[in-house]
């Protein structure tokens, strides 16, 4: 069973371009960054609370995982090869 995060009051919801910027930063990282390392490396400044909301969304949607040593890892299969494999697979 998947544990859901406690919902807190959000002062500012992220825009789509912010979510995409964070996704790209995680995908294109040479090493798995921690949350703070990733936040500091973003090309545009983002409020940390907004950044945390994006990270929580990406974890809940199973696009990233948080490793035991608190590093962010992109796990979503979005390559054309993986997409083709899913499209050609037999449904159970």
C-alpha positions as a Python dict, from the first residue, in 0.01 Angstrom:
ca = {
    (1, 'X'): (0, 0, 0),
    (2, 'X'): (131, 345, -88),
    (3, 'X'): (153, 597, 193),
    (4, 'X'): (7, 935, 100),
    (5, 'X'): (175, 1250, 225),
    (6, 'X'): (1, 1474, 474),
    (7, 'X'): (-152, 1766, 289),
    (8, 'X'): (-55, 2107, 415),
    (9, 'X'): (-186, 2449, 327),
    (10, 'X'): (-16, 2561, 9),
    (11, 'X'): (42, 2933, -32),
    (12, 'X'): (143, 2915, -395),
    (13, 'X'): (71, 2636, -642),
    (14, 'X'): (332, 2573, -912),
    (15, 'X'): (275, 2668, -1273),
    (16, 'X'): (320, 2411, -1546),
    (17, 'X'): (648, 2565, -1664),
    (18, 'X'): (786, 2530, -1310),
    (19, 'X'): (690, 2162, -1295),
    (20, 'X'): (848, 2100, -1635),
    (21, 'X'): (1165, 2289, -1534),
    (22, 'X'): (1204, 2068, -1223),
    (23, 'X'): (1135, 1752, -1426),
    (24, 'X'): (1399, 1848, -1683),
    (25, 'X'): (1651, 1930, -1411),
    (26, 'X'): (1606, 1585, -1255),
    (27, 'X'): (1614, 1402, -1591),
    (28, 'X'): (1926, 1584, -1711),
    (29, 'X'): (2123, 1570, -1384),
    (30, 'X'): (2456, 1386, -1417),
    (31, 'X'): (2433, 1263, -1059),
    (32, 'X'): (2127, 1206, -841),
    (33, 'X'): (2079, 1536, -654),
    (34, 'X'): (1934, 1590, -310),
    (35, 'X'): (1632, 1819, -285),
    (36, 'X'): (1843, 2115, -172),
    (37, 'X'): (2108, 2060, -441),
    (38, 'X'): (1839, 2044, -709),
    (39, 'X'): (1658, 2352, -577),
    (40, 'X'): (1980, 2556, -579),
    (41, 'X'): (2070, 2440, -931),
    (42, 'X'): (1743, 2542, -1099),
    (43, 'X'): (1780, 2801, -1377),
    (44, 'X'): (1498, 3016, -1232),
    (45, 'X'): (1435, 3091, -866),
    (46, 'X'): (1142, 2905, -712),
    (47, 'X'): (997, 2943, -363),
    (48, 'X'): (1105, 2640, -160),
    (49, 'X'): (745, 2561, -58),
    (50, 'X'): (643, 2559, -424),
    (51, 'X'): (944, 2342, -507),
    (52, 'X'): (846, 2094, -235),
    (53, 'X'): (493, 2080, -379),
    (54, 'X'): (638, 1990, -720),
    (55, 'X'): (862, 1721, -567),
    (56, 'X'): (567, 1574, -374),
    (57, 'X'): (361, 1568, -694),
    (58, 'X'): (641, 1392, -888),
    (59, 'X'): (682, 1132, -612),
    (60, 'X'): (304, 1074, -587),
    (61, 'X'): (277, 1038, -966),
    (62, 'X'): (567, 789, -961),
    (63, 'X'): (790, 990, -1191),
    (64, 'X'): (1067, 1015, -932),
    (65, 'X'): (1168, 827, -621),
    (66, 'X'): (1358, 933, -313),
    (67, 'X'): (1648, 696, -244),
    (68, 'X'): (1760, 585, 101),
    (69, 'X'): (2028, 854, 103),
    (70, 'X'): (1768, 1127, 22),
    (71, 'X'): (1861, 1164, -346),
    (72, 'X'): (1607, 1217, -624),
    (73, 'X'): (1600, 965, -909),
    (74, 'X'): (1396, 989, -1230),
    (75, 'X'): (1219, 655, -1286),
    (76, 'X'): (937, 740, -1525),
    (77, 'X'): (969, 551, -1854),
    (78, 'X'): (926, 829, -2107),
    (79, 'X'): (1170, 730, -2378),
    (80, 'X'): (1033, 657, -2728),
    (81, 'X'): (1164, 301, -2700),
    (82, 'X'): (979, 243, -2371),
    (83, 'X'): (663, 405, -2507),
    (84, 'X'): (669, 173, -2811),
    (85, 'X'): (720, -130, -2585),
    (86, 'X'): (415, -34, -2377),
    (87, 'X'): (201, 27, -2686),
    (88, 'X'): (293, -312, -2834),
    (89, 'X'): (253, -508, -2511),
    (90, 'X'): (-35, -745, -2454),
    (91, 'X'): (-283, -632, -2189),
    (92, 'X'): (-339, -872, -1901),
}
